Amino acid sequence: MSEKKIDPQACPIIAKHIKVALVGQPNVGKSMLINSISNAHLHVGNFSGVTVDKTEVLFDYKDYHFTVVDLPGTYAFTDYTIEERVTHEYLCAEDYDIIINVVDSTNLEKNLQLTSELLTMNKKMVIALNMSDEAEKEGIEIDEKYMSELLGVACVKVSAAAKTGIETLINTVIEVYLAPKKDAKLIFSEAVEEEIATIISYLQKHKYEARNSYRNIAINLLKENKKTYAKLHDDPIWTELQPILIEASHHIELHHNTDDIKEAFAEEYSAFNRGIVTEVVKQTQQLESKSLTEKIDSILIHPLFGIPIFLFFMWGLFQLTFTLGNIPMEWIDGFFGWLGETVSPTISNDDVRSLVVDGIIGGVGAVVLFTPNIIILFIGIALLETTGYMSRVAFLLDGFFHKFGLHGQSFIPLVTGFGCSIPAYMSARILKNDRDRLLTLFIIGFMSCGARLPVYVLFAGAFFGADMAGNILFIIYVSGAMLGLLAAKVLKMTAFKGVDEPFVMEMPKYRLPSLKLIWHTVLTQTIMYLKKAGTFIAGAAILVWFLSNYPHNLDLEKAYNVKIEKAVDVTQKAKLENKLAQEELEQSYLGRIGKFTEPLFEPLGFDWKMNVALQAGLAAKEVVVSTLGVLYSMGSDVDETSKSLADNIRENIPFASAVAFIVVIMIYLPCLAATTVFAKEAGSWKYAVYLFIFTSVVAYSLAFIAYRVTLMLT
């Protein structure tokens, strides 16, 4: 019978709702499978308090309404990664009707590691043998009917890429949903089964009430599951049960010749999985001596050429990000400029007009402006992930980065940080271990984002001239990256010290990327970027606008307005207007803060004007140049190429102070939007406080050293 396309509108009258938890290891094609369900409506949201996404797919089929929750890929139920914790907690705590366990048919034994743990959960389940078409090409024949009998769980061959077996899978899910619950046939060794029976007998004797089966509770107790222990600990039967569990653990550990019960169960699961594979899998043809993946790997992860090839790929992505991205950026910039000019005449009140045009429209425009770059960058990273190349990158760079306490995969967010810290913080999600991810998040800020480039260009041009400016920029960027690596080493030896987790990495086969999957991934991440960054940039812009515009000094304005009216030419008038702007800014809340903090920064050679520029840069580094323009009587309508501003800076700022200023710009806290995203990705605002303290101390210390050394040399 040929496969039929599932029509979401097949039945307008919905009789029953089935909620499915989609579970599987990474790289088994879960996301592609969920997208192969015809015309699925994707809804993405965050689990509370973490950075991992769950995707919900809603569709109608026959008389049923389906909600499929795509859980993060996980190798096993441990606490090593966020994905494992989130998936395990969802499966244990949330309400759902059935599990679809997606496995890779070409690598069945490894995938059964998760399957065997799912079998202990006492939930209705269907196993989707995905990539069955690839298995056939490799001569791997799986007897899914016999496998169903051995496991006591329905098994269905599917191919998400070829869209075969999808309807059969959904029909099987309905059948299992309607049928009475059956116990899975997960059989352990004689020693373990004996202890399970002992615990079950004890629970039956005391008529212990529980949602899970006694067998499931017994297995969890033997595996030392913390939640199961916590639940039973307060029950009166715990007093008698505890000695039974201690004796059971000793028996199992003795049987496996180990003192680690987790290791013993890992061997149990492994033995069970090997037995299943031996019974149901047959290799019908001899495989080639060298597969296509191995041939490609011989080039891409070559000991000598592997890193240069990857750097070339990243260079190409970087060039595309900013070359192609700059084209629509001009259109977006023009649109917001036109919008500001159009809205401005319609608002009579000067304060409200300034708030709307300079604060809100300007702030939102600053975020939307970078969206094309973000999209191109996300497409590139998605291609690296979906083709299987990302694992190779981690393999290539892990050795070098390990010397500095970083993970091989840290390279991607660090390189992304040269464009914008916001997507860099978001891309740190590829790091599975909490400590590795947090360490990388703390170091990303050392990679100079594009928003800092105007400040570098301004100061390099002012003090070194056009001929040397390019070399100075190169030194600044390389210095920032090296400082980041050294900071990572220091943090690894202090705040993140400890024994390194074993670096176990899967090398998935190379696969052609799914355009639908990439579209969904990029669209989701772009919307998240606009949501997170847009709101906070707009708020930061409004805050800076308020602090720099209030309180008003009406007497000062009147005095200058009289002088401006009496000005004899345009030049004198512009000079007076800039002088008024400078004095108003000096008397504003922002100016007062600058004056108040001036003694703190005096050891770095900063005056209050430089303090104000740095404080404005906390909101967005882009406003540092325009703030300097206002402070040095050039007006805010200046950019990094303004010769007159460069001349004024060279005349008013000592060279040693300028060097210290650049050092602070390189290191101190990113913009408010990036800091907010950092806090969300790190999981708590306390980490944002730590980041502020860490970057401030490092920036101040290195700026002080740079200032003193420069004074000595000059």
ROLO-504043 format. One record per residue (C-alpha): residue number from 1; x, y, z. Coordinates in nm, 2 decimals, always signed. Example, Ala and Ser with C-alpha at 12.3 -4.5 7.8 and 13.67 -1.06 7.14 Angstrom:
BEGIN
1, +1.23, -0.45, +0.78
2, +1.37, -0.11, +0.71
This chain:
BEGIN
1, +0.00, +0.00, +0.00
2, +0.15, +0.34, -0.11
3, +0.21, +0.61, +0.14
4, -0.06, +0.88, +0.16
5, +0.02, +1.24, +0.25
6, -0.13, +1.34, +0.59
7, -0.38, +1.62, +0.54
8, -0.41, +1.85, +0.85
9, -0.77, +1.92, +0.74
10, -0.86, +1.55, +0.69
11, -1.12, +1.57, +0.96
12, -1.28, +1.90, +1.06
13, -1.44, +1.74, +1.37
14, -1.18, +1.65, +1.63
15, -1.29, +1.37, +1.86
16, -0.98, +1.29, +2.07
17, -0.65, +1.46, +2.15
18, -0.32, +1.27, +2.16
19, -0.01, +1.43, +2.31
20, +0.31, +1.27, +2.20
21, +0.66, +1.32, +2.34
22, +0.92, +1.29, +2.06
23, +1.25, +1.16, +2.21
24, +1.58, +1.05, +2.06
25, +1.95, +1.09, +2.06
26, +2.12, +1.38, +1.87
27, +2.15, +1.34, +1.49
28, +1.88, +1.08, +1.45
29, +1.66, +1.30, +1.24
30, +1.39, +1.40, +1.50
31, +1.35, +1.75, +1.37
32, +1.33, +1.63, +1.01
33, +1.08, +1.37, +1.10
34, +0.86, +1.62, +1.28
35, +0.88, +1.85, +0.98
36, +0.79, +1.56, +0.75
37, +0.44, +1.54, +0.91
38, +0.25, +1.72, +0.64
39, +0.19, +2.10, +0.68
40, +0.27, +2.09, +1.05
41, +0.21, +2.42, +1.24
42, +0.53, +2.49, +1.44
43, +0.51, +2.66, +1.78
44, +0.84, +2.73, +1.96
45, +0.87, +2.82, +2.33
46, +1.13, +2.80, +2.61
47, +1.13, +2.57, +2.90
48, +1.12, +2.77, +3.22
49, +1.46, +2.89, +3.34
50, +1.67, +2.73, +3.07
51, +1.79, +2.80, +2.72
52, +1.68, +2.49, +2.55
53, +1.39, +2.50, +2.31
54, +1.10, +2.26, +2.28
55, +0.90, +2.26, +1.95
56, +0.54, +2.17, +1.94
57, +0.38, +2.04, +1.61
58, +0.00, +2.05, +1.59
59, -0.18, +1.85, +1.32
60, -0.51, +1.67, +1.26
61, -0.54, +1.32, +1.13
62, -0.86, +1.11, +1.10
63, -1.06, +1.17, +1.42
64, -0.76, +1.28, +1.62
65, -0.58, +1.61, +1.71
66, -0.21, +1.55, +1.77
67, +0.03, +1.76, +1.97
68, +0.39, +1.64, +1.92
69, +0.64, +1.78, +2.16
70, +1.00, +1.76, +2.01
71, +1.23, +1.73, +2.32
72, +1.60, +1.81, +2.31
73, +1.82, +1.53, +2.18
74, +1.99, +1.33, +2.46
75, +2.21, +1.03, +2.47
76, +2.10, +0.91, +2.81
77, +1.92, +1.01, +3.13
78, +2.20, +1.18, +3.32
79, +2.26, +1.53, +3.45
80, +2.56, +1.60, +3.23
81, +2.39, +1.84, +2.99
82, +2.09, +2.08, +2.99
83, +1.93, +1.86, +2.72
84, +1.94, +1.55, +2.93
85, +1.80, +1.72, +3.24
86, +1.52, +1.89, +3.04
87, +1.42, +1.58, +2.85
88, +1.43, +1.36, +3.16
89, +1.23, +1.61, +3.37
90, +0.97, +1.65, +3.11
91, +0.92, +1.28, +3.06
92, +0.90, +1.22, +3.44
93, +0.68, +1.52, +3.54
94, +0.47, +1.64, +3.24
95, +0.14, +1.49, +3.11
96, +0.15, +1.32, +2.77
97, -0.01, +1.01, +2.63
98, +0.27, +0.83, +2.44
99, +0.64, +0.84, +2.35
100, +0.78, +0.82, +2.00
101, +1.14, +0.71, +2.03
102, +1.33, +0.80, +1.71
103, +1.64, +0.59, +1.65
104, +1.89, +0.58, +1.37
105, +1.86, +0.25, +1.18
106, +2.22, +0.27, +1.06
107, +2.35, +0.28, +1.42
108, +2.09, +0.08, +1.61
109, +2.30, -0.05, +1.91
110, +2.41, +0.30, +2.02
111, +2.06, +0.44, +1.99
112, +1.91, +0.16, +2.20
113, +2.11, +0.30, +2.49
114, +1.83, +0.56, +2.53
115, +1.56, +0.32, +2.42
116, +1.64, +0.08, +2.70
117, +1.61, +0.35, +2.96
118, +1.28, +0.47, +2.81
119, +1.15, +0.11, +2.85
120, +1.17, +0.15, +3.23
121, +0.93, +0.45, +3.24
122, +0.61, +0.25, +3.22
123, +0.47, +0.47, +2.94
124, +0.31, +0.37, +2.61
125, +0.58, +0.39, +2.34
126, +0.64, +0.35, +1.97
127, +0.99, +0.31, +1.82
128, +1.04, +0.49, +1.49
129, +1.33, +0.32, +1.30
130, +1.43, +0.64, +1.11
131, +1.68, +0.65, +0.81
132, +1.55, +0.31, +0.70
133, +1.63, +0.40, +0.34
134, +2.00, +0.47, +0.43
135, +2.01, +0.14, +0.62
136, +1.89, -0.05, +0.31
137, +2.16, +0.12, +0.10
138, +2.42, +0.01, +0.35
139, +2.29, -0.35, +0.34
140, +2.15, -0.33, +0.70
141, +1.83, -0.53, +0.73
142, +1.62, -0.49, +1.05
143, +1.33, -0.73, +1.13
144, +1.10, -0.47, +1.29
145, +0.82, -0.72, +1.37
146, +1.06, -0.95, +1.56
147, +1.20, -0.65, +1.73
148, +0.85, -0.55, +1.84
149, +0.80, -0.89, +1.99
150, +1.13, -0.89, +2.18
151, +1.08, -0.54, +2.33
152, +0.71, -0.55, +2.38
153, +0.70, -0.21, +2.19
154, +0.57, -0.14, +1.84
155, +0.85, -0.07, +1.60
156, +0.79, +0.11, +1.26
157, +1.04, +0.17, +0.97
158, +1.03, +0.53, +0.86
159, +1.24, +0.77, +0.65
160, +1.20, +1.14, +0.73
161, +1.41, +1.24, +0.43
162, +1.22, +1.02, +0.18
163, +0.89, +1.08, +0.37
164, +0.81, +0.71, +0.38
165, +0.64, +0.52, +0.67
166, +0.50, +0.84, +0.81
167, +0.13, +0.74, +0.78
168, +0.21, +0.39, +0.92
169, +0.38, +0.55, +1.22
170, +0.08, +0.78, +1.29
171, -0.16, +0.49, +1.26
172, +0.05, +0.28, +1.49
173, +0.06, +0.56, +1.75
174, -0.33, +0.57, +1.74
175, -0.34, +0.19, +1.78
176, -0.10, +0.19, +2.08
177, -0.29, +0.49, +2.23
178, -0.62, +0.29, +2.21
179, -0.48, -0.04, +2.33
180, -0.44, -0.12, +2.70
181, -0.09, -0.05, +2.85
182, +0.15, -0.34, +2.82
183, +0.47, -0.38, +3.01
184, +0.79, -0.36, +2.80
185, +1.02, -0.66, +2.79
186, +1.34, -0.51, +2.94
187, +1.52, -0.81, +3.09
188, +1.83, -0.77, +3.30
189, +2.08, -1.02, +3.43
190, +1.98, -1.28, +3.69
191, +2.13, -1.08, +3.98
192, +1.95, -0.76, +3.89
193, +1.62, -0.94, +3.82
194, +1.65, -1.11, +4.16
195, +1.68, -0.78, +4.34
196, +1.40, -0.62, +4.14
197, +1.17, -0.90, +4.24
198, +1.27, -0.85, +4.60
199, +1.18, -0.48, +4.60
200, +0.86, -0.55, +4.41
201, +0.75, -0.81, +4.66
202, +0.82, -0.56, +4.94
203, +0.62, -0.28, +4.78
204, +0.33, -0.52, +4.72
205, +0.34, -0.64, +5.07
206, +0.30, -0.29, +5.20
207, +0.05, -0.19, +4.93
208, +0.26, +0.11, +4.84
209, +0.06, +0.36, +4.62
210, +0.23, +0.50, +4.32
211, +0.16, +0.62, +3.96
212, +0.45, +0.42, +3.82
213, +0.46, +0.04, +3.82
214, +0.64, -0.14, +4.10
215, +0.90, -0.26, +3.85
216, +0.97, +0.09, +3.74
217, +1.01, +0.21, +4.10
218, +1.24, -0.09, +4.18
219, +1.47, -0.01, +3.88
220, +1.49, +0.36, +3.97
221, +1.57, +0.27, +4.33
222, +1.85, +0.03, +4.22
223, +1.98, +0.30, +3.98
224, +1.98, +0.55, +4.27
225, +1.74, +0.79, +4.10
226, +1.73, +1.10, +4.33
227, +1.36, +1.18, +4.27
228, +1.25, +0.83, +4.35
229, +1.46, +0.82, +4.66
230, +1.33, +1.16, +4.77
231, +0.97, +1.05, +4.73
232, +1.01, +0.73, +4.93
233, +1.24, +0.88, +5.19
234, +0.96, +1.04, +5.39
235, +0.74, +0.73, +5.37
236, +0.73, +0.50, +5.68
237, +0.84, +0.20, +5.47
238, +1.17, +0.37, +5.40
239, +1.32, +0.25, +5.74
240, +1.28, -0.12, +5.63
241, +1.34, -0.06, +5.26
242, +1.68, +0.11, +5.30
243, +1.87, -0.20, +5.42
244, +1.72, -0.40, +5.14
245, +1.85, -0.14, +4.88
246, +2.20, -0.14, +5.04
247, +2.22, -0.52, +5.02
248, +2.08, -0.51, +4.66
249, +2.34, -0.26, +4.55
250, +2.62, -0.47, +4.70
251, +2.49, -0.78, +4.53
252, +2.48, -0.61, +4.18
253, +2.82, -0.44, +4.22
254, +2.97, -0.77, +4.32
255, +2.81, -0.94, +4.02
256, +2.97, -0.68, +3.79
257, +3.30, -0.65, +3.98
258, +3.26, -0.28, +4.03
259, +3.18, -0.04, +4.32
260, +2.98, +0.19, +4.09
261, +2.61, +0.10, +4.05
262, +2.58, +0.33, +3.75
263, +2.86, +0.15, +3.58
264, +2.69, -0.18, +3.65
265, +2.36, -0.06, +3.50
266, +2.55, +0.07, +3.19
267, +2.68, -0.28, +3.14
268, +2.33, -0.42, +3.19
269, +2.18, -0.19, +2.92
270, +2.47, -0.25, +2.69
271, +2.43, -0.63, +2.71
272, +2.06, -0.60, +2.65
273, +2.11, -0.38, +2.35
274, +2.37, -0.61, +2.20
275, +2.13, -0.90, +2.24
276, +1.85, -0.72, +2.06
277, +2.08, -0.61, +1.77
278, +2.21, -0.97, +1.73
279, +1.86, -1.10, +1.70
280, +1.70, -0.84, +1.47
281, +1.98, -0.70, +1.25
282, +2.14, -0.87, +0.95
283, +2.42, -0.73, +0.73
284, +2.32, -0.85, +0.38
285, +2.61, -0.70, +0.18
286, +2.98, -0.62, +0.24
287, +3.04, -0.26, +0.31
288, +3.30, -0.06, +0.11
289, +3.64, -0.05, +0.27
290, +3.61, +0.33, +0.29
291, +3.27, +0.51, +0.31
292, +3.20, +0.85, +0.16
293, +3.20, +1.01, +0.51
294, +3.55, +0.86, +0.57
295, +3.67, +0.99, +0.24
296, +3.55, +1.34, +0.32
297, +3.69, +1.33, +0.67
298, +4.03, +1.24, +0.53
299, +4.04, +1.59, +0.39
300, +3.83, +1.80, +0.63
301, +3.99, +1.67, +0.95
302, +4.33, +1.62, +0.81
303, +4.59, +1.68, +1.08
304, +4.77, +1.94, +0.87
305, +4.50, +2.09, +0.64
306, +4.19, +2.05, +0.86
307, +4.22, +2.38, +1.06
308, +4.32, +2.59, +0.76
309, +4.02, +2.45, +0.57
310, +3.79, +2.53, +0.85
311, +3.93, +2.88, +0.89
312, +3.87, +2.94, +0.52
313, +3.51, +2.83, +0.57
314, +3.47, +3.07, +0.86
315, +3.64, +3.35, +0.67
316, +3.40, +3.30, +0.39
317, +3.10, +3.30, +0.62
318, +3.23, +3.61, +0.79
319, +3.28, +3.78, +0.46
320, +2.93, +3.69, +0.34
321, +2.78, +3.80, +0.67
322, +2.91, +4.15, +0.64
323, +2.93, +4.19, +0.26
324, +2.58, +4.06, +0.17
325, +2.44, +4.19, +0.50
326, +2.55, +4.55, +0.42
327, +2.33, +4.57, +0.12
328, +1.99, +4.55, +0.29
329, +2.14, +4.73, +0.59
330, +2.15, +5.05, +0.38
331, +1.78, +5.00, +0.29
332, +1.68, +4.95, +0.65
333, +1.89, +5.24, +0.76
334, +1.73, +5.46, +0.50
335, +1.38, +5.34, +0.60
336, +1.43, +5.43, +0.96
337, +1.58, +5.76, +0.86
338, +1.28, +5.84, +0.64
339, +1.05, +5.72, +0.92
340, +1.21, +5.96, +1.17
341, +1.19, +6.25, +0.93
342, +0.83, +6.17, +0.85
343, +0.72, +6.14, +1.22
344, +0.92, +6.44, +1.34
345, +0.70, +6.72, +1.19
346, +0.39, +6.56, +1.33
347, +0.49, +6.60, +1.69
348, +0.49, +6.96, +1.82
349, +0.64, +6.90, +2.17
350, +1.02, +6.90, +2.15
351, +1.07, +6.64, +2.43
352, +0.81, +6.40, +2.30
353, +0.95, +6.44, +1.94
354, +1.30, +6.37, +2.06
355, +1.19, +6.07, +2.26
356, +1.00, +5.91, +1.97
357, +1.25, +6.00, +1.69
358, +1.59, +5.97, +1.87
359, +1.49, +5.73, +2.15
360, +1.24, +5.48, +2.02
361, +1.28, +5.49, +1.64
362, +1.65, +5.53, +1.66
363, +1.68, +5.25, +1.92
364, +1.46, +5.00, +1.73
365, +1.63, +5.09, +1.40
366, +1.97, +5.01, +1.56
367, +1.86, +4.65, +1.62
368, +1.67, +4.59, +1.30
369, +1.97, +4.72, +1.11
370, +2.18, +4.41, +1.21
371, +1.91, +4.16, +1.12
372, +2.04, +4.07, +0.77
373, +2.39, +4.00, +0.93
374, +2.22, +3.78, +1.19
375, +2.02, +3.58, +0.94
376, +2.33, +3.51, +0.72
377, +2.53, +3.41, +1.03
378, +2.25, +3.18, +1.15
379, +2.22, +3.02, +0.81
380, +2.59, +2.94, +0.81
381, +2.59, +2.79, +1.16
382, +2.28, +2.59, +1.07
383, +2.46, +2.45, +0.77
384, +2.76, +2.35, +0.98
385, +2.53, +2.17, +1.23
386, +2.29, +2.00, +0.99
387, +2.56, +1.86, +0.75
388, +2.76, +1.71, +1.05
389, +3.06, +1.93, +1.01
390, +3.02, +2.10, +1.35
391, +3.14, +1.78, +1.53
392, +3.45, +1.79, +1.31
393, +3.52, +2.15, +1.41
394, +3.51, +2.06, +1.78
395, +3.75, +1.77, +1.71
396, +3.99, +1.99, +1.53
397, +4.00, +2.27, +1.78
398, +3.95, +2.09, +2.11
399, +4.32, +2.03, +2.16
400, +4.42, +2.39, +2.11
401, +4.14, +2.54, +2.31
402, +4.18, +2.29, +2.59
403, +4.52, +2.45, +2.67
404, +4.32, +2.76, +2.77
405, +4.04, +2.57, +2.95
406, +3.79, +2.61, +2.66
407, +3.59, +2.35, +2.47
408, +3.65, +2.29, +2.10
409, +3.30, +2.40, +2.01
410, +3.37, +2.74, +2.19
411, +3.53, +2.86, +1.86
412, +3.19, +2.91, +1.69
413, +3.04, +3.16, +1.95
414, +3.38, +3.33, +1.99
415, +3.41, +3.39, +1.61
416, +3.04, +3.50, +1.61
417, +3.13, +3.75, +1.88
418, +3.34, +3.95, +1.63
419, +3.01, +4.04, +1.46
420, +2.77, +4.09, +1.74
421, +2.77, +3.96, +2.10
422, +2.40, +3.88, +2.10
423, +2.40, +3.59, +1.84
424, +2.74, +3.49, +1.99
425, +2.58, +3.44, +2.33
426, +2.29, +3.25, +2.17
427, +2.52, +3.03, +1.97
428, +2.69, +2.92, +2.29
429, +2.40, +2.67, +2.32
430, +2.60, +2.43, +2.11
431, +2.81, +2.36, +2.42
432, +2.64, +2.08, +2.62
433, +2.82, +2.11, +2.95
434, +2.71, +2.39, +3.19
435, +3.06, +2.48, +3.29
436, +3.20, +2.49, +2.94
437, +2.91, +2.70, +2.82
438, +2.94, +2.95, +3.11
439, +3.31, +2.99, +3.07
440, +3.26, +3.06, +2.70
441, +2.98, +3.31, +2.77
442, +3.22, +3.50, +3.00
443, +3.49, +3.52, +2.73
444, +3.28, +3.62, +2.43
445, +3.29, +3.99, +2.53
446, +3.66, +3.99, +2.47
447, +3.59, +3.95, +2.10
448, +3.54, +4.30, +1.97
449, +3.19, +4.33, +1.82
450, +3.11, +4.54, +1.52
451, +2.96, +4.82, +1.74
452, +3.31, +4.89, +1.88
453, +3.47, +4.93, +1.54
454, +3.37, +5.30, +1.50
455, +3.55, +5.38, +1.82
456, +3.86, +5.20, +1.71
457, +3.86, +5.37, +1.37
458, +3.82, +5.71, +1.53
459, +4.11, +5.68, +1.78
460, +4.34, +5.49, +1.53
461, +4.28, +5.77, +1.27
462, +4.33, +6.04, +1.53
463, +4.66, +5.92, +1.67
464, +4.82, +5.71, +1.40
465, +4.70, +5.84, +1.07
466, +4.54, +5.66, +0.77
467, +4.86, +5.47, +0.68
468, +4.89, +5.29, +1.02
469, +4.53, +5.28, +1.12
470, +4.47, +4.93, +0.95
471, +4.76, +4.77, +1.13
472, +4.64, +4.93, +1.46
473, +4.29, +4.78, +1.41
474, +4.44, +4.44, +1.35
475, +4.65, +4.46, +1.67
476, +4.34, +4.57, +1.87
477, +4.13, +4.27, +1.74
478, +4.41, +4.01, +1.79
479, +4.49, +4.16, +2.13
480, +4.13, +4.12, +2.24
481, +4.12, +3.76, +2.13
482, +4.45, +3.68, +2.31
483, +4.33, +3.85, +2.63
484, +4.01, +3.64, +2.60
485, +4.21, +3.32, +2.59
486, +4.42, +3.42, +2.88
487, +4.11, +3.53, +3.08
488, +3.96, +3.18, +3.00
489, +4.28, +3.02, +3.15
490, +4.25, +3.23, +3.47
491, +3.88, +3.16, +3.51
492, +3.94, +2.79, +3.45
493, +4.20, +2.79, +3.73
494, +3.97, +2.98, +3.97
495, +3.59, +3.02, +3.93
496, +3.55, +2.72, +3.69
497, +3.82, +2.49, +3.83
498, +3.77, +2.12, +3.87
499, +3.83, +1.80, +3.69
500, +3.74, +1.82, +3.32
501, +3.45, +1.61, +3.21
502, +3.54, +1.35, +2.95
503, +3.51, +1.48, +2.60
504, +3.30, +1.22, +2.42
505, +3.20, +1.33, +2.07
506, +2.99, +1.16, +1.80
507, +3.10, +1.19, +1.44
508, +2.76, +1.17, +1.25
509, +2.76, +1.09, +0.88
510, +2.76, +1.38, +0.64
511, +2.41, +1.46, +0.52
512, +2.26, +1.71, +0.28
513, +2.09, +1.98, +0.48
514, +1.71, +2.00, +0.49
515, +1.60, +2.34, +0.35
516, +1.28, +2.33, +0.55
517, +1.47, +2.25, +0.87
518, +1.72, +2.53, +0.81
519, +1.44, +2.78, +0.73
520, +1.26, +2.69, +1.05
521, +1.58, +2.71, +1.26
522, +1.69, +3.04, +1.12
523, +1.34, +3.19, +1.14
524, +1.30, +3.08, +1.50
525, +1.64, +3.22, +1.61
526, +1.59, +3.55, +1.42
527, +1.25, +3.61, +1.59
528, +1.41, +3.53, +1.92
529, +1.69, +3.78, +1.84
530, +1.44, +4.06, +1.75
531, +1.23, +3.98, +2.06
532, +1.52, +3.98, +2.31
533, +1.74, +4.24, +2.16
534, +1.48, +4.48, +2.01
535, +1.29, +4.54, +2.33
536, +1.61, +4.60, +2.54
537, +1.79, +4.82, +2.29
538, +1.48, +5.04, +2.27
539, +1.46, +5.06, +2.65
540, +1.83, +5.13, +2.67
541, +1.80, +5.41, +2.41
542, +1.51, +5.57, +2.60
543, +1.71, +5.55, +2.92
544, +2.02, +5.72, +2.77
545, +1.79, +5.98, +2.60
546, +1.63, +6.06, +2.94
547, +1.96, +6.08, +3.13
548, +2.12, +6.30, +2.87
549, +1.83, +6.53, +2.82
550, +1.71, +6.60, +3.18
551, +1.69, +6.81, +3.39
552, +1.63, +7.11, +3.16
553, +1.81, +7.44, +3.24
554, +1.57, +7.70, +3.10
555, +1.79, +7.99, +3.20
556, +2.08, +7.85, +3.02
557, +1.87, +7.78, +2.71
558, +1.74, +8.14, +2.71
559, +2.08, +8.29, +2.74
560, +2.22, +8.09, +2.45
561, +1.91, +8.14, +2.23
562, +1.98, +8.52, +2.26
563, +2.34, +8.47, +2.15
564, +2.24, +8.23, +1.87
565, +1.99, +8.49, +1.73
566, +2.26, +8.76, +1.73
567, +2.51, +8.53, +1.55
568, +2.65, +8.69, +1.24
569, +2.71, +8.37, +1.03
570, +2.62, +8.00, +1.01
571, +2.96, +7.89, +1.16
572, +2.93, +8.10, +1.47
573, +2.57, +7.99, +1.51
574, +2.66, +7.62, +1.49
575, +2.95, +7.67, +1.73
576, +2.71, +7.83, +1.99
577, +2.45, +7.54, +1.94
578, +2.72, +7.28, +2.00
579, +2.84, +7.48, +2.31
580, +2.49, +7.48, +2.44
581, +2.46, +7.10, +2.38
582, +2.78, +7.05, +2.57
583, +2.68, +7.25, +2.87
584, +2.33, +7.09, +2.88
585, +2.49, +6.75, +2.87
586, +2.73, +6.84, +3.14
587, +2.44, +6.95, +3.37
588, +2.23, +6.65, +3.28
589, +2.20, +6.34, +3.50
590, +2.45, +6.16, +3.27
591, +2.69, +6.45, +3.31
592, +2.65, +6.46, +3.68
593, +2.73, +6.09, +3.70
594, +3.04, +6.15, +3.49
595, +3.15, +6.43, +3.72
596, +3.08, +6.21, +4.03
597, +3.29, +5.92, +3.90
598, +3.57, +6.13, +3.76
599, +3.80, +6.07, +4.07
600, +3.76, +5.70, +4.03
601, +3.89, +5.71, +3.67
602, +4.16, +5.97, +3.73
603, +4.43, +5.70, +3.77
604, +4.35, +5.60, +3.41
605, +4.39, +5.96, +3.28
606, +4.01, +6.00, +3.21
607, +3.82, +6.32, +3.25
608, +3.45, +6.34, +3.31
609, +3.38, +6.35, +2.93
610, +3.55, +6.02, +2.87
611, +3.35, +5.88, +3.17
612, +3.02, +5.99, +3.02
613, +3.11, +5.83, +2.68
614, +3.19, +5.50, +2.85
615, +2.87, +5.51, +3.05
616, +2.67, +5.58, +2.73
617, +2.85, +5.29, +2.58
618, +2.70, +5.06, +2.84
619, +2.36, +5.10, +2.66
620, +2.51, +5.06, +2.31
621, +2.87, +5.10, +2.19
622, +2.75, +5.28, +1.88
623, +2.66, +5.59, +2.08
624, +3.02, +5.64, +2.21
625, +3.13, +5.83, +1.90
626, +2.82, +6.05, +1.89
627, +2.86, +6.12, +2.27
628, +3.22, +6.22, +2.22
629, +3.10, +6.45, +1.94
630, +2.86, +6.63, +2.17
631, +3.11, +6.65, +2.45
632, +3.38, +6.81, +2.24
633, +3.14, +7.07, +2.09
634, +3.12, +6.90, +1.75
635, +2.75, +6.81, +1.78
636, +2.60, +6.46, +1.80
637, +2.57, +6.43, +1.42
638, +2.93, +6.30, +1.37
639, +3.08, +5.97, +1.29
640, +3.42, +5.79, +1.32
641, +3.54, +5.95, +0.99
642, +3.49, +6.30, +1.11
643, +3.83, +6.47, +1.08
644, +3.74, +6.76, +1.30
645, +3.63, +6.53, +1.58
646, +3.96, +6.33, +1.54
647, +4.15, +6.66, +1.56
648, +3.97, +6.77, +1.87
649, +4.03, +6.43, +2.04
650, +4.40, +6.44, +1.95
651, +4.42, +6.79, +2.10
652, +4.21, +6.73, +2.42
653, +4.30, +6.36, +2.51
654, +4.65, +6.26, +2.59
655, +4.79, +5.97, +2.40
656, +4.83, +5.75, +2.71
657, +4.47, +5.83, +2.81
658, +4.35, +5.73, +2.46
659, +4.53, +5.40, +2.49
660, +4.37, +5.33, +2.83
661, +4.03, +5.43, +2.68
662, +4.06, +5.18, +2.40
663, +4.16, +4.90, +2.64
664, +3.84, +4.97, +2.84
665, +3.63, +4.97, +2.52
666, +3.78, +4.64, +2.43
667, +3.70, +4.46, +2.76
668, +3.43, +4.62, +2.96
669, +3.06, +4.51, +2.98
670, +2.88, +4.47, +2.64
671, +2.57, +4.67, +2.56
672, +2.26, +4.64, +2.77
673, +2.09, +4.42, +2.51
674, +2.38, +4.18, +2.50
675, +2.41, +4.17, +2.88
676, +2.04, +4.09, +2.91
677, +2.08, +3.80, +2.65
678, +2.39, +3.69, +2.84
679, +2.19, +3.67, +3.16
680, +1.91, +3.47, +2.99
681, +2.16, +3.23, +2.83
682, +2.36, +3.18, +3.15
683, +2.03, +3.11, +3.34
684, +2.04, +3.38, +3.60
685, +2.09, +3.75, +3.65
686, +2.35, +3.68, +3.91
687, +2.59, +3.58, +3.63
688, +2.53, +3.93, +3.47
689, +2.65, +4.08, +3.80
690, +2.95, +3.85, +3.80
691, +3.02, +3.95, +3.44
692, +3.00, +4.32, +3.53
693, +3.24, +4.28, +3.82
694, +3.48, +4.06, +3.62
695, +3.50, +4.28, +3.31
696, +3.52, +4.60, +3.51
697, +3.81, +4.47, +3.72
698, +4.00, +4.33, +3.42
699, +3.93, +4.65, +3.21
700, +4.03, +4.89, +3.49
701, +4.35, +4.69, +3.58
702, +4.47, +4.65, +3.22
703, +4.38, +5.01, +3.14
704, +4.58, +5.13, +3.44
705, +4.88, +4.92, +3.33
706, +4.85, +5.04, +2.97
707, +4.83, +5.40, +3.08
708, +5.14, +5.38, +3.30
709, +5.34, +5.19, +3.05
710, +5.25, +5.43, +2.77
711, +5.34, +5.73, +2.99
712, +5.68, +5.57, +3.06
713, +5.74, +5.50, +2.69
714, +5.63, +5.84, +2.57
